[in-house]
Amino acid sequence: MNNPVYITSDNIITSLGFSTRENISSLENHVIGIKPVEGPDLSPSGAILSKIDPVNLEMRFSALSDQYKKKEASTAYTRLEKMFLISIGDVLSKTDISPSNPRTLFVISTTKGNIELLEDRYKASFPHRRIYLWELARVIGDFFHFSNRPVVISNACISGLVAILTAARFIQSGRFDHAIVAGGDVVSEFVISGFQSFQSLGPVPCKPFDHHRAGLSLGEGCGAMALTSALSKTIGNPVRFAGGSVTNDANHISGPSRTGEELSLAINRALTMASLSPGDIGYISAHGTATLYNDEMESKALGLSHLSHVPVNSFKGYWGHTLGAAGMIESIVAIHSLRSGQLFQSAGFEEPGVPVPLNVLTRHETHSIHGCLKTASGFGGCNAAIVYQKL
C-alpha cells in the first residue's frame, strides 16, 4: 500500500510572527528577526539571536487556554510547551482532523526540548521528568487529547524533516490516515554555550552561501502542519509529499562530508521516490547555516545532483537556525512558494562564496514551479531531503 500524502493547514512561530501569514508578510518586507540580545541568563557576553516575543507568547497562550477551557495556570507550562501548544492549536483550528481520532498520528521534533529546565532558576518550578523529551510530548499530547502515543524525533538539525518524513511514511503505509507534525526549540544558555564552544556563532546576522559569512545565528521557533491521505481535506492549491530520504556521512561528529556525496544521495533518492528528475525541481529551500563547511558541502551536493542552476535560498538569514523547528518552518514557507510562485531573497547573500556556484536568490522573484526540494544536514553527519509537488 502506498497512500498519497497531502499537506493541509500549517503554522509558523518565530521572531517574525505567530502565524504563517505573519511570517510570510515579514519575509515579503525583508524583515530580519536576528538582533543583539543582552542578558546573563543567555550569555555573559551577549549574543546575536532571533527571539520570540515573550509578551505576545503569553497573550496568545492565554487565549488558547481559554479556548480549550484549561484550568492550569500559565506557569504550569514551559516556554517551549506554550510555543508547541499555540502552533498546534492554530493548525487544528483550520482543519477538521481530530486529535482524538485513533487514525490520527502525532509526531513531535526537537533537538533540546525543555533543556532550559537544567538551569537553577527553573528547578523549583517543574518536576525533573519534564526535562525528558517523552514527557514534553506527553504534556502537549494530553492538552489536545491525542488518542495515540506521540512519536518523538530528535536527530540533530534534520529533526523537522525526519518528523515530516516519518509521519508521511506512516500514512503511506495505511497505518494512519492523518498526522499532526510539530517541531520546535528555544534558545537557552545551554544551546548558546554549546555552539560557542564550536566557535560557530557569527558576530552579525548570518549570511548563508556568502563569501563573507562568519558563522550561524541561533533562533528559536516552532511550526506545525497537518498531513492527510484525504485530498478533500486540503486547503488551497493541493500540495503532496512526493518523496524523501535520510542518509549519513559517517564522517565526523560535528563536521559534514567534504564531498557532499551523502546529501546528494538523499536528494537523488527523494527524487526517485517522487518519480521526478532534477528538471522537475523549480526551487530549493536549502539548509544554509552560513558556516564554512556546511555551505560548501551543500553546494557540492546540489552540483552532484544537477541542481546548481535551480533558484535556491536559505531562510536562516531572517530568523536564524531554529534547530528542531528548522526543517518544519522552512518546509512550510517552501510549500507556500510552491503554491504561490513567490520565491524569497536569501537574506545576507551578496557575493558568492561556495566552491560550486549556486543560483542564490538575490531578490524576491515570482516563478511558476511545480516541484520544490527541501534539504537539511546536522551534527553526526545526518542529511535529509524532501520533495514537495503541486498537483
C-alpha positions as CSV (number, residue, x, y, z in Angstrom):
1,M,0.0,0.0,0.0
2,N,1.3,3.5,-0.9
3,N,-1.4,6.0,0.1
4,P,-0.9,9.7,-1.1
5,V,0.1,12.3,1.5
6,Y,-1.1,15.9,1.3
7,I,-0.2,18.9,3.3
8,T,-3.2,20.8,4.7
9,S,-3.1,23.5,7.4
10,D,0.1,24.9,8.9
11,N,1.5,27.4,11.4
12,I,4.9,29.1,11.9
13,I,6.0,30.9,15.1
14,T,9.3,32.8,15.0
15,S,10.6,36.3,15.9
16,L,8.8,37.4,12.7
17,G,5.3,36.4,13.8
18,F,2.9,33.9,15.4
19,S,1.3,32.6,12.2
20,T,2.3,31.5,8.8
21,R,0.7,34.7,7.3
22,E,2.6,37.0,9.7
23,N,5.9,35.3,8.9
24,I,5.2,35.4,5.1
25,S,4.4,39.1,5.4
26,S,7.6,39.8,7.3
27,L,9.6,37.9,4.6
28,E,7.9,39.9,1.9
29,N,9.0,43.1,3.6
30,H,12.6,41.9,4.2
31,V,12.3,42.0,8.0
32,I,15.2,40.5,9.8
33,G,14.5,39.0,13.3
34,I,18.1,38.5,14.3
35,K,19.3,41.1,16.8
36,P,21.8,41.6,19.6
37,V,20.4,40.2,22.8
38,E,21.9,41.0,26.2
39,G,21.3,39.1,29.4
40,P,23.3,36.9,31.8
41,D,20.6,34.2,31.6
42,L,21.6,33.5,28.0
43,S,25.2,34.5,27.6
44,P,27.5,36.6,29.8
45,S,28.9,38.4,26.7
46,G,25.6,38.8,24.8
47,A,24.8,37.2,21.5
48,I,23.2,37.8,18.1
49,L,19.9,35.9,18.3
50,S,16.4,35.6,17.0
51,K,14.0,35.5,20.0
52,I,10.2,35.1,20.2
53,D,8.4,38.0,21.8
54,P,7.6,36.8,25.4
55,V,4.7,39.2,25.9
56,N,2.9,38.1,22.7
57,L,3.6,34.5,23.6
58,E,1.8,34.8,27.0
59,M,-1.1,36.7,25.4
60,R,-1.6,34.0,22.7
61,F,-1.3,31.2,25.2
62,S,-3.8,32.8,27.5
63,A,-6.3,32.9,24.6
64,L,-5.6,29.3,23.7
65,S,-6.0,28.2,27.3
66,D,-9.4,30.0,27.4
67,Q,-10.5,28.4,24.1
68,Y,-9.7,24.9,25.4
69,K,-11.1,25.7,28.9
70,K,-7.9,24.8,30.7
71,K,-7.8,25.5,34.4
72,E,-4.0,25.2,34.8
73,A,-2.1,28.4,35.4
74,S,0.2,29.7,32.6
75,T,3.2,28.9,34.9
76,A,2.3,25.2,34.6
77,Y,3.8,25.1,31.1
78,T,7.3,25.9,29.9
79,R,8.0,28.4,27.1
80,L,8.6,25.7,24.6
81,E,5.5,23.9,25.5
82,K,3.5,27.1,25.1
83,M,5.0,27.5,21.6
84,F,4.1,24.0,20.6
85,L,0.6,24.4,22.0
86,I,-0.1,27.7,20.2
87,S,1.3,26.4,16.9
88,I,-0.7,23.1,17.0
89,G,-3.8,24.9,18.2
90,D,-3.7,27.2,15.2
91,V,-3.3,24.2,12.8
92,L,-6.2,22.3,14.4
93,S,-8.4,25.4,14.2
94,K,-8.1,25.3,10.4
95,T,-8.9,21.6,9.8
96,D,-11.5,19.1,10.9
97,I,-8.8,16.5,11.6
98,S,-9.4,15.3,15.1
99,P,-6.6,14.6,17.6
100,S,-8.8,12.0,19.4
101,N,-9.3,10.0,16.2
102,P,-7.3,6.8,16.5
103,R,-6.3,7.2,12.9
104,T,-4.5,10.5,13.7
105,L,-0.8,10.3,14.4
106,F,1.1,12.9,16.5
107,V,4.8,13.5,15.7
108,I,7.0,16.0,17.5
109,S,10.5,17.0,16.7
110,T,13.0,18.9,18.9
111,T,16.8,18.8,19.4
112,K,16.9,20.0,23.0
113,G,13.3,20.0,24.3
114,N,13.0,21.7,27.8
115,I,16.7,21.9,28.1
116,E,16.5,25.2,30.0
117,L,14.9,23.4,32.9
118,L,18.5,22.3,33.8
119,E,19.1,25.9,35.0
120,D,18.7,26.6,38.7
121,R,16.0,29.2,38.2
122,Y,13.6,26.6,36.9
123,K,14.3,23.6,39.1
124,A,11.7,24.6,41.7
125,S,9.0,25.2,39.1
126,F,8.8,21.9,37.3
127,P,9.4,18.2,38.2
128,H,12.7,16.7,36.9
129,R,10.9,14.4,34.5
130,R,9.8,17.4,32.4
131,I,13.3,17.5,31.0
132,Y,12.7,14.3,29.1
133,L,11.5,14.6,25.5
134,W,8.8,11.9,26.0
135,E,7.4,13.9,28.9
136,L,7.4,17.1,26.8
137,A,5.5,15.2,24.1
138,R,3.0,13.7,26.6
139,V,2.2,17.1,28.1
140,I,1.4,18.5,24.6
141,G,-0.5,15.5,23.5
142,D,-2.6,15.4,26.6
143,F,-3.6,19.1,26.2
144,F,-5.3,18.3,22.8
145,H,-6.4,14.7,23.9
146,F,-4.5,12.9,21.2
147,S,-5.5,9.3,21.4
148,N,-2.2,7.9,20.1
149,R,1.1,8.0,22.0
150,P,3.3,10.7,20.5
151,V,6.3,9.8,18.2
152,V,9.3,11.8,19.2
153,I,12.1,12.6,16.7
154,S,15.4,14.1,17.9
155,N,18.1,13.8,15.2
156,A,20.1,17.0,15.3
157,C,19.2,19.6,12.8
158,I,17.4,17.3,10.4
159,S,14.8,16.5,13.1
160,G,12.0,18.6,11.5
161,L,12.3,17.0,8.1
162,V,12.6,13.5,9.6
163,A,9.4,14.1,11.6
164,I,7.6,15.0,8.4
165,L,9.1,12.0,6.6
166,T,8.2,9.7,9.5
167,A,4.6,10.9,9.5
168,A,4.3,10.6,5.7
169,R,5.6,7.0,5.8
170,F,3.0,6.0,8.4
171,I,0.2,7.5,6.2
172,Q,1.6,5.9,3.0
173,S,1.6,2.5,4.8
174,G,-2.0,2.8,5.7
175,R,-1.4,2.7,9.4
176,F,-2.8,6.2,9.9
177,D,-5.0,8.5,7.8
178,H,-3.8,11.8,9.2
179,A,-0.9,13.3,11.2
180,I,-0.2,16.4,13.2
181,V,3.5,17.1,13.0
182,A,5.2,19.8,15.1
183,G,8.8,20.9,15.6
184,G,10.3,23.4,18.0
185,D,13.2,24.6,20.0
186,V,14.1,27.5,22.3
187,V,17.4,29.4,22.7
188,S,18.9,28.8,26.1
189,E,22.2,29.3,27.9
190,F,23.0,25.6,27.2
191,V,22.4,25.9,23.5
192,I,24.4,29.1,23.1
193,S,27.4,27.9,25.1
194,G,27.4,24.7,23.1
195,F,27.6,26.5,19.7
196,Q,30.1,29.0,21.2
197,S,32.4,26.0,22.1
198,F,32.4,25.1,18.4
199,Q,33.2,28.8,17.6
200,S,30.4,28.6,15.1
201,L,28.4,31.7,16.1
202,G,28.8,34.7,13.9
203,P,29.2,38.3,15.2
204,V,26.5,39.6,12.8
205,P,23.3,38.2,11.3
206,C,24.3,35.1,9.3
207,K,25.0,35.3,5.6
208,P,24.3,31.9,4.0
209,F,26.5,31.0,1.0
210,D,28.1,34.4,1.0
211,H,31.9,34.9,0.7
212,H,32.0,36.9,3.9
213,R,29.9,34.6,6.0
214,A,31.2,34.3,9.6
215,G,29.1,31.7,11.2
216,L,25.5,30.9,12.1
217,S,22.9,32.8,14.1
218,L,20.7,31.0,16.5
219,G,17.0,31.4,16.6
220,E,14.0,29.9,18.4
221,G,10.9,28.9,16.7
222,C,8.1,26.4,16.3
223,G,6.0,25.1,13.5
224,A,3.3,22.6,12.8
225,M,1.4,21.1,9.9
226,A,-1.3,18.6,9.2
227,L,-0.8,15.7,6.8
228,T,-3.6,13.6,5.4
229,S,-4.3,11.0,2.8
230,A,-7.7,12.7,2.0
231,L,-7.5,15.1,-0.9
232,S,-10.8,16.6,0.3
233,K,-9.2,17.9,3.4
234,T,-6.6,20.0,1.6
235,I,-6.7,23.8,1.7
236,G,-5.9,25.9,-1.3
237,N,-3.8,24.5,-4.1
238,P,-3.1,20.9,-3.2
239,V,0.5,20.0,-2.4
240,R,1.7,16.5,-1.8
241,F,4.6,15.0,0.0
242,A,6.3,13.4,-3.1
243,G,9.4,11.7,-1.7
244,G,12.0,11.9,1.0
245,S,15.2,10.2,2.2
246,V,17.7,10.3,5.0
247,T,21.5,9.5,4.8
248,N,24.5,9.8,6.9
249,D,28.1,10.9,6.2
250,A,29.8,8.7,8.7
251,N,32.4,11.4,8.5
252,H,32.7,13.3,11.8
253,I,30.6,14.1,14.9
254,S,30.4,17.8,14.1
255,G,32.0,18.2,10.6
256,P,30.0,17.4,7.5
257,S,31.1,15.5,4.5
258,R,33.8,17.2,2.4
259,T,32.4,15.9,-0.8
260,G,28.6,16.3,-0.5
261,E,28.0,12.8,-1.9
262,E,25.9,11.7,1.0
263,L,23.4,14.7,0.9
264,S,23.4,14.2,-2.9
265,L,22.4,10.6,-2.3
266,A,19.5,11.7,-0.1
267,I,18.4,14.2,-2.8
268,N,18.6,11.6,-5.5
269,R,16.6,9.0,-3.5
270,A,13.9,11.6,-2.7
271,L,13.6,12.4,-6.4
272,T,13.4,8.7,-7.4
273,M,10.7,8.1,-4.8
274,A,8.8,11.1,-6.2
275,S,9.3,9.8,-9.8
276,L,10.8,13.2,-10.7
277,S,14.0,14.3,-12.3
278,P,16.2,17.3,-11.4
279,G,14.5,19.2,-14.3
280,D,11.2,19.0,-12.4
281,I,12.5,21.0,-9.4
282,G,11.9,24.7,-9.8
283,Y,13.1,25.9,-6.3
284,I,15.3,24.7,-3.5
285,S,15.0,25.7,0.2
286,A,18.5,24.9,1.4
287,H,19.7,24.3,4.9
288,G,22.2,27.1,4.5
289,T,23.6,27.7,8.0
290,A,26.3,30.2,6.9
291,T,29.0,28.0,8.5
292,L,32.1,27.5,6.3
293,Y,31.8,23.7,5.8
294,N,28.0,23.3,5.7
295,D,27.6,25.7,2.9
296,E,30.5,24.3,0.9
297,M,29.2,20.7,1.3
298,E,25.6,21.7,0.4
299,S,26.8,23.5,-2.8
300,K,28.7,20.3,-3.8
301,A,25.7,18.1,-3.1
302,L,23.4,20.3,-5.3
303,G,26.0,20.2,-8.0
304,L,26.3,16.4,-7.9
305,S,22.5,16.2,-8.2
306,H,22.5,18.5,-11.2
307,L,20.6,21.2,-9.3
308,S,23.1,24.0,-9.0
309,H,21.2,26.1,-11.6
310,V,17.9,26.0,-9.7
311,P,16.8,29.1,-7.7
312,V,17.9,28.5,-4.1
313,N,17.7,30.3,-0.8
314,S,18.2,29.9,3.0
315,F,15.7,31.4,5.5
316,K,18.2,31.4,8.3
317,G,19.3,35.0,7.5
318,Y,15.8,36.0,8.6
319,W,15.1,34.1,11.8
320,G,18.3,32.2,12.4
321,H,18.9,28.5,12.9
322,T,15.9,27.2,14.8
323,L,17.3,23.7,15.2
324,G,14.4,21.2,15.6
325,A,12.0,23.7,14.1
326,A,14.1,24.5,11.0
327,G,13.0,21.7,8.7
328,M,9.4,22.3,9.7
329,I,9.0,26.0,9.3
330,E,11.3,26.2,6.3
331,S,9.2,23.4,4.6
332,I,6.0,25.4,5.3
333,V,7.4,28.5,3.5
334,A,8.7,26.3,0.7
335,I,5.2,24.9,0.3
336,H,3.8,28.5,0.3
337,S,6.3,29.3,-2.5
338,L,5.2,26.2,-4.4
339,R,1.6,27.2,-4.2
340,S,2.0,30.9,-5.0
341,G,5.2,31.0,-7.1
342,Q,6.6,33.6,-4.7
343,L,10.3,33.0,-4.1
344,F,12.1,35.0,-1.4
345,Q,15.5,36.6,-1.4
346,S,18.2,34.7,0.5
347,A,18.9,37.3,3.3
348,G,22.5,38.2,3.8
349,F,23.8,36.9,0.5
350,E,25.8,39.4,-1.6
351,E,28.9,37.7,-3.0
352,P,29.2,34.0,-3.9
353,G,31.4,32.1,-1.5
354,V,31.0,28.4,-2.2
355,P,33.0,26.1,-4.5
356,V,30.1,25.1,-6.7
357,P,28.3,28.2,-8.0
358,L,24.6,28.2,-7.0
359,N,21.7,30.3,-8.3
360,V,21.1,32.0,-4.9
361,L,18.1,34.4,-4.9
362,T,19.3,38.0,-4.5
363,R,15.8,39.4,-4.7
364,H,12.2,38.3,-4.3
365,E,11.0,36.7,-7.5
366,T,7.9,35.1,-9.0
367,H,8.2,31.8,-10.9
368,S,5.7,29.1,-11.9
369,I,7.0,26.0,-10.2
370,H,5.5,22.5,-9.7
371,G,8.2,20.8,-7.6
372,C,10.5,22.0,-4.8
373,L,13.2,20.4,-2.7
374,K,13.9,21.0,1.0
375,T,17.3,19.9,2.4
376,A,18.8,19.7,5.9
377,S,22.0,18.5,7.5
378,G,23.2,18.2,11.0
379,F,25.7,17.1,13.6
380,G,26.6,13.4,13.4
381,G,26.7,13.6,9.6
382,C,22.9,13.3,9.2
383,N,21.3,14.5,6.0
384,A,17.7,14.7,4.8
385,A,15.8,15.7,1.7
386,I,12.1,16.0,0.9
387,V,10.4,16.8,-2.4
388,Y,7.1,18.6,-2.4
389,Q,4.9,18.7,-5.6
390,K,2.0,20.9,-6.5
391,L,-0.9,19.0,-8.1
